[in-house]
Amino acid sequence: MGVSDDLTAAAGHVAGLRRAVTALSKELGNTIDVQRLRDDVVRLADDVDLLARGAGVGSQDRAGGPGEIVFITDEEYDPALWSDAEDEGVGPSRGH
């Protein structure tokens, strides 16, 4: 088996774990132990994804997922980005 096959198998096993934990959650309720197990499965999925991206396998353009740190630069935004924006509760700006 190659790396791609191993990563595909690992992702499939993590998906199976996710389905099993979802079923357990329905049976046992949303207890602290079920929540911890769900968090562990999410971490496993993230780890498999990181390995896949590091190995050049799978999607490389994935945007930040839950819990992933996405760095935003301190550079000024292009004012055109906000040209048709509305202030919440105020409505569109007039005269700009």
C-alpha positions in Angstrom: 0.0 0.0 0.0 1.2 3.5 -0.8 0.9 6.6 1.3 -2.2 7.7 -0.7 -3.9 4.4 0.0 -2.9 4.5 3.7 -4.3 8.0 4.1 -7.5 7.1 2.3 -7.9 4.1 4.6 -7.2 6.2 7.7 -9.7 8.8 6.5 -12.3 6.1 6.0 -11.7 4.7 9.5 -12.0 8.2 11.0 -15.3 8.6 9.1 -16.5 5.3 10.6 -15.5 6.5 14.0 -17.5 9.7 13.5 -20.6 7.7 12.5 -20.2 5.5 15.5 -19.8 8.4 17.9 -22.9 10.1 16.4 -24.9 6.9 17.0 -23.5 6.7 20.6 -24.5 10.3 21.2 -28.1 9.4 20.2 -28.1 6.4 22.5 -26.2 7.8 25.5 -27.0 11.5 25.2 -24.6 14.4 25.0 -22.6 13.5 28.1 -19.1 14.9 28.8 -17.6 11.5 27.8 -19.4 11.6 24.4 -18.3 15.2 23.9 -14.7 14.3 24.6 -14.9 11.3 22.2 -16.4 13.6 19.5 -13.6 16.1 20.0 -11.0 13.3 19.8 -12.5 12.2 16.4 -12.3 15.8 15.1 -8.7 15.9 16.1 -8.0 12.6 14.4 -9.7 13.9 11.2 -7.6 17.1 11.3 -4.4 15.1 11.9 -5.1 12.8 8.9 -5.9 15.9 6.8 -2.6 17.6 7.9 -0.7 14.4 7.0 -2.4 14.3 3.6 -1.6 17.9 2.8 2.0 17.4 3.9 2.3 14.4 1.7 0.7 16.3 -1.2 -2.3 14.1 -1.3 -5.9 15.4 -1.5 -7.2 19.0 -1.5 -4.5 21.6 -0.9 -6.9 24.6 -1.1 -8.9 23.8 2.1 -9.9 27.0 3.9 -9.6 27.1 7.6 -11.7 24.6 9.4 -13.2 24.7 12.9 -10.5 25.4 15.4 -7.9 26.1 12.8 -5.9 29.4 13.1 -6.2 31.5 10.0 -3.8 34.5 9.9 -5.1 37.8 8.6 -2.6 40.4 7.7 -2.6 43.9 9.2 -2.4 45.5 5.8 -5.1 48.0 4.8 -8.0 46.6 2.9 -8.9 47.9 -0.6 -11.7 50.5 0.0 -13.5 49.0 -3.0 -14.1 46.0 -0.9 -16.6 48.0 1.2 -18.2 50.0 -1.6 -21.6 48.3 -1.4 -21.5 47.4 2.3 -24.2 48.3 4.7 -23.8 49.1 8.4 -25.9 46.7 10.4 -29.0 48.4 11.6 -28.2 51.7 9.8 -28.6 50.7 6.2 -26.6 51.7 3.1 -24.3 54.8 3.3 -25.4 57.7 1.2 -23.3 60.2 -0.6 -20.0 58.3 -0.6 
